[in-house]
Amino acid sequence: MDFTCPKDEDLHRLHLIANQNVEDSKGKGRHDEAVKEVVAGIATHGDAVVPPAKKPRRTRFKPMEGESMKPHPATDKDKNSTLVRCGLRLDGKFQSLEDVNKYRRSHVPKLGHGLEKVLSRPGVHWLQDPDTKEYNFDNYLESIPQVRDFAFDRLPGFVPSSQDTALISQARKAKCKYVGSTSSLTGILTQIYLLLSGEKLVNLNHLSEDFKTAPRFFTPGQRIPVSVILRNQNGVYTTDYDSSRDESNEDIILLPLGTLLEKFLTLPQNSFGKFLKSHTEADHPTLKDVHRYAKHGKFLMRSQLDCIDDSLPGTGVFDLKTRAISAIRHDVHNYRNYLDVGLATLTGRYGSFEEEYFDMIRAAFLEYSFQVRIGNMDGIFVAYHNTARIFGFQYVSLDEMDQCLFGRAGGGKPVFERCIWIMEMLYEQITKCFPKKSVMCTFEKRGRYLYTWVEPVENPNPNEPPPIVELRLSLTNIIYGKPTKGPIAVAVGTPWSLQYRLERFELEQQEIRERRERAYRRQECIATSLPDAEVTADPANKVSEEIITEPEIVTAPAEGAKGLLENAPPS
């Protein structure tokens, strides 16, 4: 249940009662009952009905930076902002995605060439054993066909959300107002997660000693500001990725190569050959993409289903990822210089599969985990290559990604539910900035806030620069009735409520434009000049020192977590 800005004393009573009841019951049920009772009293009667209670065993929580936890109206400190929305979202109110369509499992592709055995055996599978020189799979897979030889026009091709009539139709049937695909939404969810978690460090405990001192924060590419376009289509807002500030994609070999390799790994050799330009007959197979449509409130999300195997749990669906070696990803325009560079060992700091896995944890696992959850998948199948040769394969389950990102298997589910809810809440406010208009949006997590800049696609006054609205979101994680740091909230499996505050800045348009332009410059800088894996983000967007030095929490039993949180400093 949400409520708007209760009085200080009411919110304080809520936390004290929730605190006391959790102490008495040491469980989620009593915690939720106490919180619901107080919130219901505030929302219905304007005042909480507080039952007789013993003297609290704990002293009052320390206020955050000397201020109340309650969202408050503009003050001298933030006189340039106007409160748009604030409240407390209870732990039990966050929801999972709901299927709105049924797809035919028989239409989802399957792995070919004996690759399905990778799914049941953890770890890396060499294509060719480096010691015996024997092939573990068909040696046909070793040499990757050239992109210039592939007939991409024979494939369905990617359809943006705004052009997907089936998606928009499903949204109207499901009474959804906002839609988007995984490619257009995962960047927004990443920015929200960085705010929610306080840029929690990743978990590298399962890697070899070579990575004991390796950096554990996300790469600059993961923290890059993200821009999208919300197009109003008769009341349904579709989300398209805004690539207007990206460098030209014509020379980015990895984009078309990923599409090529998806077919290379799933189609029989003779069927794949019919998609090469050298095959001039018109008897190539007609392929159709299969999608899952999932609903959250007024939001409908589309996820392409790459592959399926009945041996996997759940839906049996998984994502295909083709991962170029680090040297190429950091110098993609000169990829031809690295065609003789390979992966020589399983473990080690450089030139190994483990190095690529480590890089995926910091640079890709967060977005991969969002994509997998939107598609209700089990995990990802990774093919490691250098654009000319494939070296090996690995299957990474969603639980394994959760362990790397959040410190425990299953830890991503509550994180995802909160990020999805926050995104929907932001969309509701964004579309009110310029009602019934298509808008361009840029999201950037900086410091303790998530900034959103909103600008109409069509300038209402061509003689002046288009107007821009700047929104600022702040979050407070609440566990056991106390404000809790993001890394701890994400890592422990306890009831976790969320307090939020969304403001609109009332600054001069020129100042707002300059702030947005700075985000654009950071966007362009990272997009056009990928840094080395060891380089951190620029000082304006770097992770705070206290977060970097905070120890990793791998697991936290329900009983032990309580003592940990009691001593945790406020957010």
N, C-alpha and C positions, 0 to 999 in steps of 0.2 A: 504494500500500500504506500502510495506517495501522499505527502501532505506538504503544504506550503508554509515554510518558515514559522514553526511554533515559537512560543515564547522561550526565553532562556531557561526559566525555571522548569517548564514542562519538558524540554529536551533533557535537562539535567536529571529530572525524575525518571525519565525513560531509561537512561543509562544506568542509574543507580539500581532501579528495580530489576532490569535485565541482568545486571552484574550480580545482584544478590541471589536471584533465582538460579543463575548458572552455577554459582558456588554451592547452592543447596542441592541441585539435581545433577550437576556435572553432565548435562546432556542438552541436546538441541531442542527437544520438545518443550521443556519448561522455559527455556530462553525465548523461544518464539512466542509462547503464550503470554509471557510477561510483556514483551515488546508490543505485541498486537493489542493487548488490553490498554496500554497507555496511549498508543497511537490512535486507536479507535476512539478513545475518550476525547483526545484533542481534536480529531477530525469531525466528530459528531456534535460534541457539546462545547467545543472551544476551550475546554479545560479537562485535564486528565483526572479520572477518578482513581485515586491512589489508595489501595487497600492497606490496612494496618500492617506494618512490617517491623521486624526487629531492627535494631540499630545496625546499619551496614558494617560489614566486617572490614571493608577497605575505606581508606580515606578517599576524598573526592579526587577524580583524575586531574592530572596536571593540564591546565589549559594550553592550547597550541599557541606558542609565541605570545603568551600573555592575553590572548583573546578567547572569547567563548567559541565553542564549536558551532554554534548556531549561525547559519547563513544570515547576513545582515544587510540592510539597505546601504546605499552609498554613503560614505563618510568623507571626512577631509582627506583620509588616506587614499581613497579611491573615488574622489569626487568626479572623475571623468567617466565613470561607469554607471550603468543602470542595471539593476537586477532583473533578469529575464525569467529565471526559473530556479528553484532550489527545493531541496527536500531530502528525505531519507528513504532509500529503497531497501526493504527488508530482505534478509537472506532467502526466505522461502518464496519470494515473489519473482525471482529470476527463472526463466523458462528455457527449455530446449527447443530446437527447431521441430517443425511439424511438416510431414510430407503432404504435398497437395497433388501429386500425380503418381501414376503407376507406369513404370517403364518396363519394357520387356527385357528380361535378363539375357535372353538369347541374342539380343541385338548388341550387347556390350562385348567388345573384342576380348580375346584371350591371348595370352602369351604363346608364341610359337617357338620352334627350334629347341624344345626341351627345357626352356628357361623356367618353367613352372617349378622345378625342383629347388630353385633359389628361395621360393616363398616359405618352404618348410625347414630350411637350414639357416640358422643365424650366421651373421658374419659375411665376409667378402668371398665371392666365388671368382677365381681367375678364369678368364676365357681360355688362356693357355698357361699351363703350369710352368712357372719359371725354372723349376729344377728338372723336371722330366721332359719338358717341351711338348708334352701331350696336351691335346685340346679337350677341355671339359664340356665344350659345346661345339656345335657345327662351326668349322673354320670359315664358313661363308660369312659369319657375323663379324669377323675381324676387320675387314676393309669396309669402310663406310662409303656408300655411293656419293658422288659429288652433287652438291646442291644445284649446280647449273644443269645437271642432267635429269633433274626430277621435274615432272609435269604437275606443278601445284594446282593448275587450273582444273585438274581432274578430281580434286578433293572438294568437299563442301565449303571449306574456308571458315574463318572466324567471323561471327556475326555480333556486332556490338549490341548492347542492351537496347539502345534506342531504335535499332532496326530489326529486332527480334519480335515479330508479330505474335509468335506463339507465347513468348514470355509475357508480353503485354496483355494478351488475352487471358492467360492464366491469372495474372494479377487482378484483372477485373472480376473474374469468377470468384477469386478468393477474397475479394474486397480489400485488396492491398493498394496502398498509395505510393509506395516506393519499391523500386526493383533495381537489381544489379547482378552482375556476374562475379565470379570469384576474382577474375583479373582486375576488376574495377573496384572491388570492396576490400581486398586484403590489405592494401596500403593504408586505408583509413583505419581498419581494425588494428594494424600495427602501431600507428600513432596513438590510438586510444590505450593499447596495452602498455606502451612505454610510460604513459601518465599513470595508469592504474597501478603498475608494479614498481614505480620509481626506478625504472630501467634495471630491474633485477638481473644480477649476473647469472650467466648460464652455468650449468653443472658439468664439469669435466672430470669428475672423480673416476669414471670408468675408463678413461684413456690411460695410455702408458706414462711412465715417468718422464718421458720427453716433453710432456705437456703440463708438467706440474706448475711451471711458472708462466704458462701461456696466458695471454689476455682472455678475460672472461666476459667482457662487455660486448654488446652488439656492434657490428661494423657500421661505418658511416652510411653505407648503402641502405642499411635497414632503418636508419634514422632520418633519411632524406624526406623533406616535405613532399606531400603528395597532393596532386590536383585532379579534380574530376569535374565533369559537366553534368548537371542535373537538368534534363530536358523535360519540360512539361508537355505531356501528350494527353490532352483532354482530361486532366486531373490525375494522371499517373506519371510520376517522376522517374525517368530512367536514368541510370548512372553509367556514363562513359568515361573511361580514362582520358585525361587531358594530356596529350603528348606534344603540345605546341612548343614547349621549351626543351624537349628532348632533342639530342642531335639526330641527324638523319639515320633512319633504320636501314637504309638500303645496303650499307656495308656491314651490318651486324650479322655475321654468319650464324650465330647461335639461335636466332629466332626461327628462320626457316629450317635449320638443321634439326631443331627439336621436333618439328612437325614430320620431317622426313623419317627420323629415327623411330617415332611412334609407330609408323606403318612398317618400317623395317623389322621391328621386333615382334610384331603381331601377325603380319601377313605371311603366308607361305611364299617361298622364293619365286615360284612362277607367277603368283598373283601380284607380288610386289613389282616384278619386272614389267608388268603392264602399266605401271605408273611412271616408267622412265620414258623420256622423249624419244628414245630409239624405237619404242613400240608404237607404231603408227596406226594400228587397227583400233577400231572403236569398241573393242570387247572387254575393256577394263571394268572391274567391279564397281558398282554404284555404292558408295559408302555414305552412311548418315551418322551424324554425331548423336549420342544419347545423353540426355541431361536429367538431373534430379532438380526438381523445384521444391524449395523448402521455405516455410513461412514462419515469421516471428512477428506477431502483432500485425502491424500494417506494412511489414517489409517482406518482399518475396525475393529469394536468392536463387540464382541458377548456377549449377555446377556440372561441368562436362565429366562424364564417367569414362575413363580411359580404358580400364581393364577389369576383368573379373575372374575369380577362381573359386570353385565351390569348396575347396579345402580350407579357405580362410574363414574366420568367425564372422558373425553378423551378416551383413549384406554380401560379403565376399568381394566387394569392389575395392580397387586400389588405384593410386595415381601413378603414372609413368613420368619419371624425371630423368632427363639426359644431362649429365653433369660434366662439363668440360673441365680440364685440369686448371689449377689456380693460375698458372703462368698465362694461359690464354684468357681467362676471365679478366685478368688485370691489365691485359694489353690486347684486347680483342681485335682491334683493327690490324694488328700485325700477327694474326694467328698463324700465318704460314711460316713464321720463324720458329714455331714450336712443334712442327709436325714430326720431328724426331725425338721429342721429349715424351717420356712415358712414366709409368708408375712402377718402380723397381721392387718395392717391399710392401709388406702388409702394414707394418708399424714404423714409426720414426717421425722426426720433426719435419723432414723435407723429402719430397719425391715419393711419398707413400700414400696408400689408400687412407691411412689414418689422418694424414694431413688434410686430405679432401673432406673427410668426415668432420674433422674439427672445424674446417671452414664452413661447412654446411650448417653446423650448429649455430654459429655466430651470424651467418649471412643469409640463411634460407629456412631453417627449421620453423621459425615463428610463422612465416607466411604459409609454408607447407602445412603446418598443423591447422591453420584456419581453413585452408582449402579442403583438407581432408574432412574436417568436421562439417563444413557446409555441404559436402557431398555424401556425408554419412559413410565414409570409407574406413578401411582398416589400417591403411598405411601407404607407403610409397615404395616403388621399385626403381632403383637407381642404376643407370648404366654410365660408367666412367669412361671418358674418351678424350681424344685430343683433336677432334674434328676429322681425322683421317682413319684412326684405329680405335677400336673398343678394347679396353683392358680387363674389365671385369664387371660384376654385378653384385648388388646387395639389396636386401629387402629390409626396410625400417618400419616397424609398426608404430601406430599412434602412441601406444604406451611408452615406447622407447623414446620418441620425440618429447613426450611429456616429461620423462625422467631427465632429459638433457636440459629442457627449458625451465621447468618448474620445480625440479628436485624430487618428484614422485610420480609414479604412474597414475593416470587419471586426474592429475592436477590441472590439466588444461580445460576440463569440462566447466567448472565454475568460472574460470577466467573467460572462456569463450562466451558463456551466457551473459556475463556482465558487459563484455565488450559489445556484443550485439545489441543489448538493451541501450547502452550509451549511444551507439551509432544511430539507432532509431530515434532516440530523444533529440539528438543533434539535428537530424533531418527535419523533424517537426518544427524546430525553431528556424532552421535555414530557409525553409520554404515559406516562412512567414515574413522574411526580410523583404522580399519582393513578390507579393502574392500573385499566384497564377503565372509567374514568369519563369523562363528557363534561366538558370544561374550557373556561374563558374565558381567553384569552391577550392580553396587551398587549405590544407590541414597541416599544422606543425606543432609538435610537442617541444616546448622550450622551457627549461627550468621546471617549475611546479605547475605549469599550465599547458592546456591544449588550446592553441589559437586557431580560429577559423575565419577566413576572409571570404566574403560573399559578394559577387558582382553580377549584375544582370548581363545576359548574353547580348541582348539588344539594348543599346544605349538610348534611354528615353529622351535625352537632349544631345543631339549630335554636335552641338556647338560647344559642349563642355565635356571633360573627362567623365566616364561613367561613374556613378556613385558606388561606394564600397562600404559594406558593414563588417565590423570586426567583432567577433564573439570570443569570449575567454571562458574556458571550463576548468574548474578545480574540483578535485575529489578528495574525500577522506574515507579511508577504510576503517570500519568499526568492527572490532572483535571483542567479545566479552564486555561490551558496553564502553570500550575505550578506543581512542584513535590509535591506529597501528600502522607502522611503516609498510609501504607497498611490498617490498621483498618478503616480509614475514607473512603478510596476508595471503600472498600468492603461494607460499611454500607449505603452509600448514592446512590440514583438512578440518577446519572448524567452521561453525556458523559465521557468516561473513556478510554484514550489511554494508551499504554504501551510501555515504552522504555526498551530495553534489551541489554545485553552485555554478550557474551559467550567467555571465554578465555580457552586456553590450556596451562597447566603448563609444562615448560621445566626444570624439576628438575631431579636430579639423581634418577635412578630407585629404589634404596634402600629407598630413602626418600619418594617417592610416595607410595611404598609398605607399609611402616610403617604407613603412613596416612590412607591408606585403611584398614590396620589391626586394627587400632583404631576404625574405624567404625564397623568392624566385631565384635570386643569385646563388643561394646555397643549393637550390635544386639543380641549377645549371652546372654549378661547379662540380658537384659529385657525379652528375650524369655524364659529363664530358671528360672527366679526368678521374678514373677509378683509382683510389689510393692503394698502396701496398697493404697487405693483410695486417701488418703490425701498426699502421698509422691510425691514430684516433681521430675523432671528428674535430672540427674547428672549435676554438674556445667558446664561441657563442652558443654552441650546441653540445658541449661535452658533458659527460656524465659527472655528477657531483662527486667530490672526493670521498664523502662519507658513504656513498653507495658502492663505489669501487672497492673500498676497503672492508665492506661488511662481509662477515664470514658466510659461506654457503650453508644453507639448511637443506639437507637431503630428505630427511623424514622427520616427522614430529607427531608422536602418538597423542591421542586425545588427552590423556592424563598429563603427559609431560609438556604439552604445548602451553597449558595454562600458566605454569610457572615462568615459561619463557616470555610470554606476553606481559605478565605482570611487571617485569623489569624493563620492558621495551620502552624507549623514549617515544613521545608523541610524534606524529608525522610533522 
